[in-house]
Amino acid sequence: WIGEVGLTGEVRRVSQFETRIEEVRKLGFKTVVIPHAADIDPDLLKGLTVHKLARVSEIENLLRF
């Protein structure tokens, strides 16, 4: 999970976003959850399963099996 939650439930981008994605990969994670509005180079996300959230309320849908 990379992002921060605003007071009204929006999921926002955080500083050093690209660096954090690189660390996710180095640590061996295969899945990442990021803010929907994160403008990021698609090449940086290659090989990762990416889930994008705009609001915290969307987490329930993400966690359903």
N, C-alpha and C positions, 0 to 999 in steps of 0.2 A: 504494500500500500504506500503510495507516494502522493502526498497532498496534504492540505489542511482543510478543516471544516470551519465555515463561517457561522456566525450566530444564528442565521436563518436556515442553516442546513446545506448551503451550497458547498461543493467541493472545489477547492481552488489549487492552482499551481503553487509550488514552493520554490525557493531559491535553489540554485545549483541542481536543477532538475536533471539535466543531461548527465552530470556526475553521478547522481543517485541511480540512474538507469544503468550506467556502466558498473556500478558496485553490485547491483542486483544480479547482473550477468556474472560477475566475478565470483559471487557467493554461490552460484549454481542454481539460482531460482529460475523457474521456467514460466512463471505466471506473474503478471504485475497488474495492479489496479491503479489507474491514474485519473486525474480530472478530465472530464469530457472536453473542456475547452483548451487543454494543453496543446499548444502548437509545437510539434516536435518532428524532427526529421524521421520519416518512416524507416530509413536504414538503421537507425539506432535501435529500433524495436524488433528488427528481424530476429527470428528464432524464439521470440517470446510470445506467449499467449497474453493478449492485452485486453483488459476490461476497462471501459471508460464510464465514469459516473459523473453526473452533473449535480446530484443531490444525495444526501445521506439516505433518504427514503428509498433509493434504488438498490441499496445493499440487499434487502430482502429478496429481490428478484435474482440477484447475482448468486446468492447462497442456496437457492433452490436446486434440487437435484433432479 
